[in-house]
Amino acid sequence: MNAAAPRTTPLTLREYFAGAASVSAPKGAPLTVGAGTRRGIAAPTEGVGNCQIVNPLATPAWDEWVMAWPAATVFHTSAWSAVLADTYAFQASGLMCPEQSGRRALLPVMECSSLITGRRGVVLPFSDHLAPLAENDVESRALFEAAIAMGRARRWRSLEIRGDFEELGRENASSTFWRHTLDLSPGEQTLFARFDGSVRQAIRKAARAGVEVRRESSWEAVAAFYGLHCQTRRSHGLPPQPIRFFQNIHRHLIARGAGWVFTAHHSGRPIAASLFLHTGRNALYKFGASDREYLELRANNAVMWEAIRHYVRQGFASLDLGRTSIGQEGLRRFKQGWATVETMIAYRKYDLRRNGLVAGRDHSFAWHAALFRHLPVPVLRWLGERLYPHLS
């Protein structure tokens, strides 16, 4: 009997939910996009309820749809999904509702499979905050229900949401974090005057000490940041992310003009660095690191101030300083000092076996932190390579 020819006709919704082959490849196989290969869940022509399932990595219009929303962040973009897919072999997908008022409601989703945690849907892994791009609660609810239906079809254990679905109620949050955002519209002088006195003093101290901040986009700058990042993670009792994660951030984002590394140098030596990403008019402080031997020079303050000045001059509307775990009061005070607006991020976990939202907790202060602080960096890097695919 001759082998069946590859299927080229669209899937029906019934076939998709039954687990039939995808439009362009067998279920779970890589999808070719441009010159590279991405892992993603291909899209049927019919949707879930009023929404459709698409693969952002195989949908050229995805980023155009994202950019129609002023509130969109780098986490909504196909480039960020490509970073996660290429680093951890997660499968990318996105939910899209029909166009309303010139915009489509959108929600990117990642399917994460692990021998430890099973198969789950996450919106999105390693993303501080990702709210649905929707006109109203009706569209937001439609996206959530479509994600649940997709999860049942894909046999996920749970759906984890790293952003605000206000209609679900904050009391149903599995964990919460602080979020700090800075409105950049007042301009440099006004913003500087609004900073806490200690922040202004620290910026001036760094300048007097001869700290020089450079804005760079080369891989060498990212690699220098990663060296400091490994030291900082060790001091916090955490393993660093795999270096390929930062290689992919550089390849998909920084090298394409969607991010910068700001590095503070003293006597020719890098002593602090931060990684910023951006899309549209919204910038994000994603990672910061420093050499603890030089903390008294206040290089972290110099780096943040130089980044703020850059994004103000480029006409950006906001700078998101990312999430802060409850209990990290030192980091919280640092972010508050920049005249930011403090809000709460609610994460939610929907257990598809129990059919309801369940509690969770932030693992930043787990028992292993004290142990990790005493391990050498090479060992922590080895652990990070093996642990992070399960910590999504």
N, C-alpha and C positions, 0 to 999 in steps of 0.2 A: 504494500500500500504506500502510495506517495505521501510524503510529509505535507501537512497542511501549510498553505501559503501564509506568510505573515499578514495579520489583519490590518487593514488600512481604513476601514469604515469606523465612524464614531461609535462609542459605547452608549447604550441606553443606561438610565439610572438604575434599572433593575439589574443589568449585567454588572455595573460597577459595584453595587452593594453585594452582589453575589461573589465578588472577587475575581471577575474575569480579567483577561489580559488588558493592559492599558492601550491607549490609542497608538502609541508609537513603539512600545517595548513591553516585554513581560513585566508583570507586577513586581516592583522592587528592583528592576534593572536600571542601570544608569541611562539618563536622557542626554543626548548630545545637544549642546548649546554653543554655537559659535565654534571656537577652536578647542574648547575643553569639554569635560564631562561633568555633569552635576547629577546628584541623586535627588529625585523628586517624585511626588505622586502626580501622575498625569491626570488631565482634566476630562471628564465626560462632558458632552454638550448639554445634558440636562443637569439640574442642580439639586441641592438639598433644600426642600421647601422653596423659598423665594430666592435662594442663593445658588451660585455656581462654585464648583471647585476648580481652581486653576493652579498651575505650577508657576510661581513667580520667576523661576529660572529659565522657563521655556516660553514665557509670555512677554514679548517685547514691550507691550503697552503697560505692564505692571507699574513701572516707575512713573510713567505719565499719569496714571490714575492716582498714585500716591501723592505726586506733587500738586495735584488739584486741591489738596487739603493743607491749609497754612499750619495746622498743628502737627503735621507729619514729622517724624524724627528719622534718624538714620536707621533705627531698628525696623522701620516699615519697609525699607528698600530691598530690592533683590540682591544688592551687593552684600548686605549683612546676612541674608539667608545663604548666599554663596559661601561666606566665611564659615558659617556653622556647618554647612553641608560638606565642604571640603576638609574641614578640620576633624569633624567627628563622625562623618558618614551618616548624619541625620538626613531624613527625607523632607524636602521642602514642599509646602503646599500653601494655598491661600484661598480664602473665601471671599466672594464678591457678590454683592446684591445689585440688582438692576439700577441703572442711572437715575438719580433723582436730583433735580435742580442743577444738572450739569456735572454731577459727581457720583461715583460709585462707592458704596460702603465697602470697606475692605478690612480683612483680618488675616495677617500671615500666621501660619501654624507650622510647627515642626513635629514630625514623628520621630521619637527617640526610642531606640530599642537597646536593651541592656539585659545581660544575664542576671543582674542583681535586681534591677527595678522593673523589668519587663518592658512591654511596649506601651508608650504613653504619648499623648499629644501635649505639646508645651507651646505657649504663646508668650514669649519665645525664650529658648534657653539662653542663659548668660546675657540677658537683656534687662537692664534695671527697671524699665517701665515701658509698657507698650499698651496703650489704650486703643480700642477699636476706632477706626476712622468712619464715623457715622453721623448722620444729620440729627438723629434723635434717639430716644430710648427704644422706639419700635425697631429701628434698623439695628441697633446694638443688640437687642434681644434676639433678632433674627439671626445675626451672626453667631451668637452664643449657641442657640438651638441647632444651627447648622453644624457647628463644631462638635456638639454632642452626638448628633446623628452620624457624622463622619466617623467619630470615634467608635461608635457601636459597630459600624460597618467594617472598620479596620481592626476591631477587637482590642482596643486600647484598655488598659486597666483604669486609666484616669485621664482627665484633661486638666492641665495646670495653666492658670492665667496670671501673667505677670503685669497686670494693669487694671485700670478701674472699669468695672462694669457696675456702675452705680445702682442700676435697677436690681442687682442681686443683694444689695444691702451690705454695709460695712461690717455688720455683726456676724456675717458669714465668712469673714476673711480667715484663711488658714494661717497667714502670717502678715505682719505689717512692718513697714520701714518708713524712715523719714525721707523726704525729697526736698531739695532746695533748688530754686530757680531764680535767675537774675534777669530782670528786664534791662536790656541794653540801650533802650531808646533815650534815656536822659543824657548820654554822652559821658566822655572821660572825666571831665572836671566835676560834674555833679555826682557821678558815681563815687569818685575818690572821696569826696566830702562826706558821703553817706557811710563809708566803711567805718567799722569800729576803730577807735583810736589806736588800739594795739595792732591792727592790720596796717594802718598807715605808717605807724612807727616801724613795723617789720619791713615794709617795702623800702623805706628810707635807709634802714640799717643795711639791707642787702646791697643797696646802691653804694653806700659808703665803703662797704667791705670789698668792693670791686667785683661783685657777682655780675656776670654777663649772661643774658638769656638769648638763645638763638632759636629761630623758628626753622625747622627742617622737615624734609619729606623723604629723605633717602633711607634705604634699608640700614645703612650704617648707624643712622640716628635711632632707628627702632631697636637695633641690636644693643646699642649703648643703654637705651631705656630698659631693655629686658634684663641687662645685668643688674641695674639698680632695683628693678622690680623683684627679682629673685631674692635680693637681700631684704627688701621690705616685707615680702610675703613671709619669709622666715621669721622676722621679728614679730609678725602677727600670729605666728603659729599655723601658717597655711602653706600648702605646696603651691608653687607657681603654675600657671597654665602652661600647656605644651608650647614650645617655641613655634611650632607650625601654626598655632592660633594667631600669633602676631605676624608671622610670615603672610598668612592669608589676609589679615587686616591691612597689611601694607599693600599687597597685590591688588585686592579688590577695592580698597577705599583710599588709603593715603596716596598711593602712586597715581590714582585717578582724580586727585584734587578734592577728595572728600574727607581730609583729615590732616593733622599736623602733629609733629612732636616738638614741644617746647622744652629746651634743655638749658639748665643753668650750669655755667662753667665758672670755676674759680682756679686761678693759676694754671689754666689749661686743662683742668680735670673736670669731667661731668660729675656734679654732686647732687643734682635733682632733675627730674624730668617728668613730664605729664603728656599723656596721649589724648588728643581732642579729635572728635569726629563731628561732621556736620552735613546737613542736607537742607535745601531750601534756605530759610532764614533762621534756622534753629541749630545751635551748636551744643555739643555735649562733652563734658569732662568725664572721660571714661576710666582712665587709670592715672594714678600718681605714684611716684616712687622717689626715694632719696637715700643718700648716704648718711647714716645716723651720726657719723663723726663730724659732720658739718652742719648739724641742725641749728647751731647758734647763729649761723650766717643768714638764716631765714630765706633760704633759696626757694622753698616751696611757695612763699608769698610772692617772690619776684616772678616766678614762673606763671602763677595764676594771674597776676596783674598784667604781664605782657600779653597773655592770651586774651584777657578781657579787652585790652586796648586794641589788639588786632581785630577782634570780631566787631567791636564798635566801629572801627574805621571802615570795615568791609560792609557795613550796613545790616548786620545781623540783628534780629529782634530779641533773641533770648539766648541765655546760656544755662543749660541744665547741669547742675553739679552732681547729679546721680543720686543713687540711694545710699542711705546710711542705716545700719542695723540699730535697732533699739538697744540701748546700752553702750553704744560707741559714743560717749559724751564728748570725748576729745575731738573726734572728727566732726561731730555735730556742731560744736562751738566754732571750729575752724570755718565751716561752711556758713554758719549764721553771721560771722564777722564781715562777710562780703555784701551785706545789705540784701540778702536773698529773702524770698518768700518761702516759708516752710509749710509743707503740706504732708499728708500721710499717704503712702502707697499701700494698697491692699492687694495681697496675692490670694488667689482662691484655687482650691483643688476640688474637682468634681469626680467622685468615685463612681465609675460607670458600672461597677458591680453592686454597689449599694444604692445607686440612683440618687445621689445627693452630695452636697458639699460637706467636706470633712476638715477637721482641724489639722494643723501642721505646726512647724516651728522653724525658726532660724537656727541654722547649725554653725553660725560663725563663732560661737563661744563653746563649742563642744569640748569634751574631755581631752581629745587628742591634741588640742592647741598647745598645751604645755609640753607635750612630747615633741611635737614638730619643731618647736623653738630651739631644741637642742640637736637637731639633725643637721648634717652638712648639706649645703645647697645641692650638690649632685644627687644625693639621695632624695631630696625633696622634689627635684625635677623628675626623677625616675617615678616617684609616686604620683606626681601630677599627670604624667603621660598615661598612667593606668587608671587613675581615679576619676578624672574630669568627664570622660564619656558617660559615667554613671551618676554624675552630680548635676545633670542638666535641669 
